[in-house]
Amino acid sequence: MAGIAAERQEKGFIDLINRAIKQNKNNPITLIVGRIIITNVTGAMKYSGRQVSGSEPYTDVVLKIGKKEFCNISMKGKEAPSMAGGGLRGIELAAPGLGRRYFQQVHEYLVNKEKLRSGDKVPDIYGKIPKSVLKTIVVGNAKMGGPLDFIFIGPMNVSGRYDTKKNILYINRTFFHEADTYAKTHDLYFRLRARRIDQRFDPTAKDERGIPKIYGKSPSKGDNVGRLVIVNEDAVPVNAKVINIR
């Protein structure tokens, strides 16, 4: 369902833009999303590439500006939007070694502080990402299907209003952030959680690079890794278990 909703959000945004351009006799329009104003918009399309790791790309929608320039946009829902993407492999493309250190620290924390044993349920563990790499992770790079210019945070059903007299398309109920500014003004955290409810702690499991997997194999579905996402400070519970990544 999450994938279907994301597709609906992307399509709705793209359709609004291209419809307004068509109303303007295929001439450029001005786009206003939140406090951001983008002029000379000549088209919108879904990003067609992927990360070199094979994961979903950072960019969801591409705006065409004039005849030759483009803006990359990441589309997010309003409810605790996850930032970046691509899991551990994707993060390693942006900040080599950061994901490895996080997984190693989580493993140490669970063994030494939580005293978990094999087969125990693993609590969600958050890791505060160092300020020094926030821009690199949020903006991304070409290998990750970036770099991002903007982050769109809004409803899955995108709506707007095209003012034909002013030639301005207004997008409703949406926050639009310049990607590098977002990185400067927010704290970001890794969040590690199970993919399946029946996954349990395996202190010996490692991937082919020697990085602790934390989770053992799901008896019901066979998944043998956790899910790593990046969230902002608003998505971290008050009583969350948080480590500072070294």
DRENLOPA-660995 format. One record per residue: residue number from 1; x, y, z of N, C-alpha, C in turn. Coordinates in nm, 2 decimals, m for minus. Last residue first. Example, Ala and Ser with C-alpha at 12.3 -4.5 7.8 and 13.67 -1.06 7.14 Angstrom:
2
   resi      n_X      n_Y      n_Z     ca_X     ca_Y     ca_Z      c_X      c_Y      c_Z
      2     1.28    m0.22     0.71     1.37    m0.11     0.71     1.29     0.00     0.79
      1     1.32    m0.57     0.78     1.23    m0.45     0.78     1.32    m0.33     0.78
***
This chain:
246
   resi      n_X      n_Y      n_Z     ca_X     ca_Y     ca_Z      c_X      c_Y      c_Z
    246     2.97     0.71     1.65     3.10     0.76     1.66     3.17     0.77     1.52
    245     2.64     0.80     1.70     2.73     0.73     1.61     2.87     0.79     1.62
    244     2.48     0.76     1.99     2.55     0.86     1.91     2.65     0.79     1.83
    243     2.17     0.59     2.03     2.31     0.60     2.04     2.37     0.71     1.95
    242     1.86     0.56     2.20     1.94     0.63     2.10     2.09     0.62     2.13
    241     1.55     0.44     2.25     1.69     0.40     2.27     1.77     0.46     2.16
    240     1.29     0.68     2.33     1.36     0.59     2.24     1.50     0.56     2.29
    239     1.11     0.83     2.46     1.17     0.73     2.54     1.25     0.63     2.45
    238     1.01     1.00     2.26     1.08     1.06     2.38     1.16     0.95     2.45
    237     1.07     0.88     1.93     1.00     0.89     2.05     1.08     0.94     2.17
    236     1.14     1.05     1.64     1.21     0.98     1.74     1.13     0.99     1.87
    235     1.03     1.21     1.45     0.99     1.07     1.44     1.06     0.99     1.55
    234     1.15     1.46     1.46     1.01     1.45     1.50     0.96     1.31     1.51
    233     1.41     1.44     1.37     1.39     1.44     1.51     1.25     1.42     1.55
    232     1.38     1.22     1.08     1.42     1.34     1.15     1.38     1.33     1.29
    231     1.53     0.90     0.97     1.41     0.98     1.01     1.46     1.11     1.07
    230     1.62     0.64     0.76     1.66     0.77     0.82     1.54     0.85     0.85
    229     1.63     0.28     0.81     1.58     0.41     0.74     1.64     0.52     0.82
    228     1.67    m0.06     0.76     1.74     0.07     0.80     1.68     0.19     0.73
    227     1.55    m0.36     0.87     1.52    m0.25     0.78     1.58    m0.12     0.84
    226     1.75    m0.66     0.90     1.65    m0.56     0.94     1.63    m0.46     0.84
    225     1.75    m0.99     0.75     1.81    m0.86     0.78     1.70    m0.77     0.83
    224     1.63    m1.22     0.66     1.73    m1.24     0.76     1.81    m1.11     0.78
    223     1.31    m1.36     0.58     1.40    m1.24     0.58     1.50    m1.26     0.69
    222     1.14    m1.58     0.59     1.28    m1.60     0.55     1.37    m1.48     0.55
    221     0.88    m1.59     0.69     0.90    m1.53     0.56     1.05    m1.55     0.50
    220     0.88    m1.74     0.93     0.76    m1.73     0.85     0.79    m1.69     0.71
    219     1.12    m1.71     1.07     1.07    m1.84     1.04     0.95    m1.84     0.94
    218     1.37    m1.49     0.97     1.23    m1.50     1.00     1.18    m1.64     0.97
    217     1.70    m1.51     1.10     1.61    m1.54     0.99     1.46    m1.55     1.04
    216     1.81    m1.24     1.31     1.82    m1.37     1.25     1.71    m1.39     1.15
    215     1.96    m0.92     1.32     1.85    m1.00     1.32     1.88    m1.14     1.26
    214     2.24    m0.83     1.31     2.15    m0.80     1.43     2.04    m0.90     1.43
    213     2.44    m0.84     1.13     2.31    m0.83     1.08     2.21    m0.80     1.19
    212     2.76    m0.68     1.13     2.66    m0.75     1.21     2.52    m0.73     1.15
    211     2.97    m0.72     0.85     2.88    m0.62     0.93     2.78    m0.70     1.00
    210     3.11    m0.87     0.67     3.14    m0.88     0.81     3.07    m0.78     0.90
    209     3.02    m0.87     0.42     3.13    m0.77     0.45     3.17    m0.78     0.60
    208     2.82    m1.04     0.41     2.94    m1.08     0.34     3.06    m0.99     0.37
    207     2.69    m1.01     0.75     2.68    m1.01     0.61     2.81    m1.05     0.54
    206     2.63    m1.22     1.04     2.70    m1.11     0.97     2.68    m1.12     0.82
    205     2.52    m1.34     1.35     2.49    m1.32     1.21     2.57    m1.20     1.15
    204     2.55    m1.36     1.62     2.66    m1.41     1.54     2.64    m1.38     1.39
    203     2.32    m1.28     1.76     2.45    m1.21     1.78     2.56    m1.25     1.69
    202     2.02    m1.23     1.66     2.12    m1.33     1.63     2.26    m1.26     1.65
    201     1.69    m1.16     1.77     1.83    m1.13     1.78     1.92    m1.25     1.75
    200     1.42    m1.23     1.53     1.48    m1.22     1.67     1.63    m1.20     1.66
    199     1.12    m1.19     1.36     1.27    m1.19     1.36     1.32    m1.16     1.50
    198     0.84    m1.18     1.36     0.90    m1.30     1.42     1.06    m1.30     1.41
    197     0.77    m0.96     1.21     0.75    m0.96     1.36     0.82    m1.07     1.43
    196     1.02    m0.84     0.98     0.91    m0.93     1.01     0.90    m0.94     1.16
    195     1.21    m0.65     0.98     1.12    m0.65     0.87     1.00    m0.74     0.89
    194     1.29    m0.46     1.27     1.27    m0.58     1.21     1.19    m0.57     1.08
    193     1.49    m0.15     1.25     1.38    m0.24     1.30     1.37    m0.36     1.22
    192     1.67     0.13     1.31     1.68    m0.01     1.27     1.57    m0.08     1.33
    191     1.73     0.45     1.20     1.63     0.37     1.28     1.64     0.23     1.22
    190     1.94     0.73     1.22     1.91     0.60     1.17     1.81     0.53     1.26
    189     1.84     1.07     1.22     1.87     0.95     1.29     1.85     0.83     1.21
    188     1.91     1.42     1.21     1.86     1.30     1.15     1.92     1.18     1.23
    187     1.80     1.75     1.28     1.88     1.64     1.32     1.82     1.51     1.26
    186     1.79     2.03     1.05     1.73     1.92     1.12     1.84     1.82     1.17
    185     1.92     2.23     0.91     1.82     2.27     1.01     1.76     2.15     1.08
    184     2.08     2.12     0.71     2.14     2.22     0.81     2.05     2.24     0.92
    183     1.91     1.97     0.55     2.02     1.91     0.62     2.08     1.99     0.73
    182     1.76     2.18     0.44     1.70     2.08     0.53     1.80     2.01     0.62
    181     1.94     2.29     0.27     1.90     2.37     0.39     1.83     2.28     0.49
    180     1.97     2.10     0.08     2.09     2.13     0.16     2.05     2.21     0.28
    179     1.71     2.09    m0.03     1.77     1.97     0.04     1.88     2.01     0.13
    178     1.45     2.31     0.04     1.58     2.30    m0.03     1.66     2.19     0.04
    177     1.12     2.19     0.08     1.25     2.23     0.14     1.36     2.22     0.04
    176     0.79     2.24     0.13     0.89     2.22     0.02     1.02     2.27     0.07
    175     0.49     2.11     0.24     0.62     2.17     0.28     0.72     2.14     0.17
    174     0.14     2.17     0.16     0.27     2.10     0.14     0.39     2.18     0.19
    173    m0.12     2.26     0.09    m0.09     2.18     0.21     0.04     2.10     0.21
    172    m0.11     2.28    m0.27    m0.17     2.30    m0.14    m0.11     2.21    m0.03
    171     0.06     2.47    m0.51     0.04     2.34    m0.45    m0.01     2.35    m0.31
    170    m0.02     2.69    m0.77     0.00     2.68    m0.62    m0.03     2.53    m0.58
    169     0.11     2.81    m1.06     0.05     2.69    m1.00     0.08     2.68    m0.85
    168     0.06     3.11    m1.23     0.12     3.05    m1.12     0.04     2.92    m1.08
    167    m0.03     3.31    m1.41     0.05     3.20    m1.46     0.13     3.13    m1.35
    166    m0.21     3.50    m1.34    m0.07     3.52    m1.30     0.02     3.42    m1.35
    165    m0.43     3.39    m1.48    m0.40     3.53    m1.50    m0.25     3.56    m1.46
    164    m0.46     3.13    m1.39    m0.43     3.16    m1.53    m0.39     3.30    m1.56
    163    m0.35     2.96    m1.13    m0.40     3.09    m1.16    m0.36     3.13    m1.30
    162    m0.43     2.64    m1.03    m0.36     2.72    m1.13    m0.43     2.85    m1.16
    161    m0.39     2.47    m0.73    m0.47     2.57    m0.80    m0.39     2.64    m0.90
    160    m0.39     2.13    m0.61    m0.33     2.26    m0.63    m0.43     2.35    m0.71
    159    m0.30     1.82    m0.43    m0.39     1.91    m0.50    m0.33     2.05    m0.52
    158    m0.22     1.48    m0.39    m0.17     1.62    m0.41    m0.28     1.70    m0.49
    157    m0.26     1.26    m0.17    m0.34     1.31    m0.27    m0.30     1.46    m0.29
    156    m0.07     1.24     0.03    m0.06     1.14    m0.08    m0.15     1.19    m0.20
    155     0.06     1.56     0.15    m0.04     1.45     0.14    m0.02     1.36     0.02
    154     0.42     1.62     0.19     0.28     1.66     0.17     0.19     1.54     0.17
    153     0.72     1.74     0.11     0.66     1.67     0.22     0.51     1.71     0.22
    152     0.99     1.73    m0.10     0.85     1.76    m0.10     0.79     1.67     0.02
    151     1.30     1.87    m0.13     1.23     1.76    m0.06     1.09     1.81    m0.05
    150     1.53     1.94    m0.40     1.42     1.97    m0.31     1.37     1.85    m0.25
    149     1.76     1.84    m0.52     1.75     1.98    m0.50     1.64     2.02    m0.40
    148     1.98     1.56    m0.48     1.85     1.62    m0.46     1.86     1.77    m0.46
    147     2.20     1.42    m0.73     2.17     1.48    m0.60     2.03     1.55    m0.60
    146     2.07     1.09    m0.72     2.06     1.23    m0.69     2.15     1.31    m0.78
    145     2.11     0.82    m0.73     1.99     0.87    m0.79     1.97     1.01    m0.75
    144     2.35     0.76    m0.62     2.24     0.73    m0.54     2.11     0.77    m0.60
    143     2.54     0.85    m0.79     2.53     0.71    m0.77     2.41     0.66    m0.69
    142     2.51     1.13    m0.76     2.46     1.06    m0.88     2.45     0.91    m0.86
    141     2.41     1.18    m0.41     2.49     1.20    m0.53     2.44     1.12    m0.65
    140     2.26     1.35    m0.13     2.30     1.23    m0.21     2.39     1.27    m0.32
    139     2.14     1.51     0.06     2.14     1.55    m0.08     2.17     1.44    m0.17
    138     2.16     1.36     0.30     2.03     1.42     0.26     2.03     1.45     0.11
    137     2.44     1.30     0.32     2.34     1.19     0.32     2.20     1.24     0.27
    136     2.57     1.54     0.30     2.61     1.43     0.21     2.50     1.33     0.20
    135     2.46     1.67     0.52     2.43     1.72     0.39     2.46     1.61     0.29
    134     2.56     1.51     0.74     2.41     1.53     0.71     2.39     1.57     0.57
    133     2.81     1.48     0.83     2.78     1.40     0.71     2.63     1.42     0.67
    132     2.85     1.63     1.06     2.95     1.65     0.95     2.91     1.58     0.82
    131     2.67     1.56     1.25     2.64     1.68     1.17     2.73     1.68     1.05
    130     2.61     1.20     1.27     2.69     1.32     1.29     2.66     1.44     1.20
    129     2.29     1.08     1.37     2.39     1.09     1.26     2.47     1.21     1.28
    128     2.20     0.87     1.63     2.20     1.01     1.58     2.32     1.02     1.48
    127     2.01     0.59     1.59     2.14     0.64     1.60     2.15     0.78     1.54
    126     1.78     0.37     1.76     1.80     0.49     1.68     1.95     0.54     1.70
    125     1.63     0.06     1.76     1.75     0.14     1.81     1.77     0.25     1.71
    124     1.37    m0.13     1.89     1.41    m0.04     1.79     1.53     0.04     1.84
    123     1.47    m0.45     2.04     1.40    m0.32     2.04     1.45    m0.23     1.93
    122     1.43    m0.78     1.95     1.52    m0.67     1.94     1.44    m0.54     1.95
    121     1.38    m1.07     2.15     1.32    m0.97     2.07     1.41    m0.84     2.07
    120     1.62    m1.34     2.15     1.54    m1.23     2.22     1.49    m1.14     2.11
    119     1.78    m1.51     2.01     1.64    m1.54     2.01     1.56    m1.44     2.08
    118     2.07    m1.47     2.21     2.01    m1.52     2.09     1.87    m1.56     2.10
    117     2.02    m1.20     2.44     2.07    m1.33     2.41     2.01    m1.37     2.27
    116     2.11    m0.87     2.56     2.02    m0.96     2.48     2.10    m1.09     2.45
    115     2.19    m0.67     2.73     2.22    m0.80     2.77     2.13    m0.90     2.69
    114     2.19    m0.40     2.68     2.06    m0.47     2.69     2.07    m0.61     2.74
    113     2.47    m0.36     2.69     2.38    m0.28     2.77     2.25    m0.35     2.79
    112     2.60    m0.56     2.54     2.66    m0.52     2.66     2.57    m0.44     2.75
    111     2.43    m0.63     2.32     2.50    m0.73     2.39     2.54    m0.68     2.53
    110     2.33    m0.38     2.23     2.24    m0.49     2.26     2.31    m0.60     2.34
    109     2.57    m0.24     2.18     2.47    m0.19     2.28     2.38    m0.31     2.32
    108     2.70    m0.39     1.98     2.77    m0.37     2.12     2.66    m0.33     2.22
    107     2.51    m0.35     1.78     2.55    m0.49     1.83     2.61    m0.48     1.97
    106     2.53    m0.08     1.74     2.40    m0.14     1.78     2.43    m0.28     1.84
    105     2.79    m0.05     1.66     2.75     0.00     1.78     2.62    m0.05     1.84
    104     2.77    m0.18     1.41     2.86    m0.24     1.51     2.83    m0.18     1.65
    103     2.59    m0.02     1.28     2.55    m0.16     1.30     2.64    m0.22     1.41
    102     2.75     0.22     1.27     2.62     0.22     1.34     2.58     0.07     1.37
    101     2.96     0.14     1.11     2.99     0.18     1.25     2.86     0.18     1.33
    100     2.83     0.09     0.87     2.90    m0.02     0.93     2.92     0.02     1.08
     99     2.74     0.35     0.80     2.64     0.24     0.83     2.71     0.13     0.91
     98     2.99     0.47     0.76     2.90     0.52     0.86     2.80     0.41     0.90
     97     3.14     0.37     0.55     3.18     0.34     0.68     3.08     0.38     0.79
     96     3.08     0.64     0.33     3.14     0.51     0.35     3.18     0.49     0.49
     95     2.82     0.80     0.26     2.91     0.81     0.37     2.97     0.68     0.40
     94     2.69     0.72     0.01     2.70     0.86     0.05     2.81     0.88     0.15
     93     2.71     0.44     0.00     2.75     0.52    m0.12     2.77     0.67    m0.08
     92     2.61     0.36     0.24     2.75     0.34     0.22     2.80     0.42     0.10
     91     2.34     0.40     0.20     2.41     0.49     0.29     2.56     0.48     0.27
     90     2.28     0.18     0.03     2.27     0.32    m0.02     2.34     0.42     0.07
     89     2.33    m0.03     0.20     2.41    m0.02     0.08     2.40     0.13     0.03
     88     2.13     0.01     0.40     2.28     0.01     0.43     2.36     0.04     0.31
     87     1.87     0.18     0.22     1.92     0.09     0.33     2.07     0.11     0.35
     86     1.75     0.35     0.04     1.85     0.25    m0.01     1.91     0.16     0.09
     85     1.74     0.69     0.16     1.69     0.56     0.12     1.79     0.47     0.07
     84     1.63     1.01     0.28     1.72     0.93     0.21     1.66     0.80     0.17
     83     1.38     0.98     0.55     1.47     1.06     0.46     1.57     0.96     0.39
     82     1.04     0.93     0.60     1.18     0.87     0.61     1.26     0.95     0.51
     81     0.81     1.12     0.78     0.87     1.09     0.65     1.01     1.03     0.68
     80     0.57     1.12     0.97     0.71     1.07     1.00     0.78     1.03     0.87
     79     0.34     1.19     0.74     0.35     1.11     0.86     0.49     1.05     0.88
     78     0.35     1.30     0.49     0.35     1.39     0.61     0.38     1.31     0.73
     77     0.57     1.15     0.24     0.44     1.17     0.31     0.46     1.25     0.43
     76     0.78     1.29    m0.02     0.76     1.22     0.11     0.62     1.25     0.16
     75     0.99     1.29    m0.30     0.86     1.30    m0.25     0.83     1.22    m0.12
     74     1.26     1.47    m0.41     1.22     1.35    m0.33     1.09     1.38    m0.27
     73     1.36     1.60    m0.72     1.28     1.62    m0.60     1.25     1.48    m0.54
     72     1.59     1.79    m0.92     1.55     1.66    m0.86     1.48     1.67    m0.73
     71     1.56     1.99    m1.20     1.56     1.99    m1.06     1.52     1.85    m1.01
     70     1.74     2.10    m1.49     1.65     2.00    m1.43     1.67     2.02    m1.28
     69     1.78     2.28    m1.81     1.81     2.26    m1.66     1.70     2.17    m1.60
     68     1.71     2.33    m2.07     1.82     2.24    m2.05     1.84     2.20    m1.90
     67     1.49     2.49    m2.11     1.51     2.39    m2.21     1.62     2.29    m2.17
     66     1.32     2.55    m1.80     1.37     2.60    m1.93     1.39     2.49    m2.03
     65     1.34     2.28    m1.61     1.35     2.42    m1.60     1.40     2.48    m1.73
     64     1.16     2.00    m1.52     1.24     2.06    m1.63     1.23     2.21    m1.62
     63     1.19     1.80    m1.23     1.13     1.92    m1.29     1.22     1.96    m1.41
     62     1.14     1.47    m1.15     1.23     1.56    m1.21     1.15     1.68    m1.27
     61     1.08     1.27    m0.86     1.03     1.35    m0.97     1.13     1.45    m1.02
     60     1.25     1.12    m0.70     1.13     1.06    m0.74     1.07     1.13    m0.86
     59     1.59     1.04    m0.60     1.50     1.13    m0.68     1.37     1.05    m0.72
     58     1.71     0.82    m0.49     1.68     0.93    m0.40     1.57     1.02    m0.47
     57     1.59     0.50    m0.61     1.67     0.62    m0.61     1.62     0.72    m0.52
     56     1.60     0.17    m0.46     1.52     0.28    m0.51     1.61     0.41    m0.50
     55     1.90    m0.02    m0.54     1.80     0.02    m0.46     1.72     0.14    m0.52
     54     2.12    m0.08    m0.69     2.00    m0.15    m0.73     1.88    m0.10    m0.65
     53     2.35     0.06    m0.65     2.33    m0.06    m0.57     2.21    m0.14    m0.61
     52     2.31     0.28    m0.80     2.40     0.18    m0.86     2.39     0.05    m0.78
     51     1.96     0.36    m0.79     2.09     0.37    m0.73     2.18     0.26    m0.80
     50     1.79     0.42    m1.11     1.80     0.36    m0.97     1.94     0.39    m0.92
     49     1.58     0.63    m1.32     1.69     0.55    m1.28     1.68     0.48    m1.15
     48     1.36     0.80    m1.38     1.36     0.66    m1.43     1.47     0.57    m1.39
     47     1.13     1.02    m1.22     1.27     0.98    m1.24     1.28     0.83    m1.28
     46     0.86     1.15    m1.40     0.91     1.06    m1.30     1.05     1.02    m1.33
     45     0.84     1.50    m1.48     0.84     1.36    m1.51     0.89     1.27    m1.40
     44     0.74     1.81    m1.61     0.76     1.73    m1.49     0.75     1.58    m1.53
     43     0.82     2.14    m1.76     0.77     2.00    m1.76     0.80     1.93    m1.63
     42     0.90     2.40    m1.73     0.85     2.36    m1.86     0.81     2.21    m1.87
     41     0.92     2.68    m1.53     0.90     2.53    m1.53     0.84     2.49    m1.66
     40     0.99     2.94    m1.47     1.03     2.89    m1.59     1.02     2.73    m1.60
     39     1.05     2.93    m1.11     1.00     2.99    m1.23     1.05     2.92    m1.35
     38     0.95     2.85    m0.79     1.04     2.80    m0.91     0.97     2.86    m1.04
     37     0.95     2.92    m0.46     0.90     2.97    m0.59     1.00     2.92    m0.70
     36     0.86     2.81    m0.14     0.96     2.80    m0.25     0.89     2.84    m0.38
     35     0.69     2.78     0.07     0.76     2.91     0.05     0.85     2.92    m0.07
     34     0.47     2.57    m0.09     0.51     2.62     0.04     0.57     2.76     0.02
     33     0.54     2.61    m0.42     0.51     2.50    m0.32     0.56     2.55    m0.19
     32     0.46     2.74    m0.72     0.48     2.78    m0.58     0.44     2.66    m0.49
     31     0.59     2.78    m1.04     0.54     2.69    m0.94     0.57     2.74    m0.80
     30     0.51     2.93    m1.35     0.57     2.95    m1.22     0.51     2.85    m1.12
     29     0.56     2.78    m1.68     0.47     2.83    m1.57     0.56     2.86    m1.45
     28     0.61     2.80    m2.04     0.65     2.78    m1.90     0.56     2.84    m1.80
     27     0.36     2.67    m2.27     0.46     2.77    m2.23     0.49     2.75    m2.08
     26     0.14     2.53    m2.36     0.27     2.46    m2.36     0.39     2.56    m2.34
     25    m0.08     2.69    m2.30    m0.04     2.67    m2.44     0.10     2.62    m2.45
     24    m0.14     2.67    m2.04    m0.07     2.79    m2.08    m0.01     2.77    m2.22
     23    m0.24     2.42    m2.02    m0.33     2.53    m2.02    m0.27     2.66    m2.06
     22     0.01     2.28    m2.01    m0.08     2.26    m2.13    m0.18     2.38    m2.14
     21     0.09     2.36    m1.76     0.17     2.40    m1.87     0.09     2.39    m2.00
     20    m0.11     2.23    m1.61    m0.10     2.38    m1.60    m0.02     2.43    m1.72
     19    m0.05     1.96    m1.66    m0.18     2.01    m1.70    m0.17     2.17    m1.70
     18     0.20     1.94    m1.54     0.19     1.93    m1.69     0.06     1.98    m1.74
     17     0.13     1.98    m1.27     0.23     2.06    m1.34     0.21     2.06    m1.49
     16    m0.05     1.77    m1.22    m0.09     1.91    m1.19     0.00     2.00    m1.27
     15     0.11     1.54    m1.28    m0.01     1.57    m1.36    m0.05     1.72    m1.34
     14     0.30     1.54    m1.07     0.34     1.56    m1.21     0.22     1.60    m1.30
     13     0.13     1.51    m0.85     0.22     1.62    m0.86     0.26     1.65    m1.00
     12     0.02     1.26    m0.91    m0.07     1.37    m0.88     0.01     1.50    m0.90
     11     0.24     1.09    m0.92     0.16     1.11    m1.04     0.07     1.24    m1.02
     10     0.33     1.10    m0.65     0.42     1.14    m0.76     0.33     1.18    m0.88
      9     0.10     0.99    m0.52     0.15     1.12    m0.48     0.24     1.18    m0.60
      8     0.08     0.74    m0.63    m0.03     0.83    m0.64     0.02     0.98    m0.62
      7     0.32     0.63    m0.55     0.30     0.64    m0.69     0.19     0.74    m0.71
      6     0.27     0.62    m0.27     0.38     0.70    m0.32     0.36     0.73    m0.47
      5     0.06     0.43    m0.26     0.03     0.57    m0.22     0.14     0.67    m0.27
      4     0.19     0.20    m0.35     0.08     0.26    m0.43     0.05     0.40    m0.39
      3     0.37     0.17    m0.14     0.42     0.20    m0.27     0.31     0.25    m0.36
      2     0.20     0.12     0.07     0.29     0.24     0.08     0.34     0.27    m0.06
      1     0.08    m0.12     0.00     0.00     0.00     0.00     0.09     0.13     0.00
***
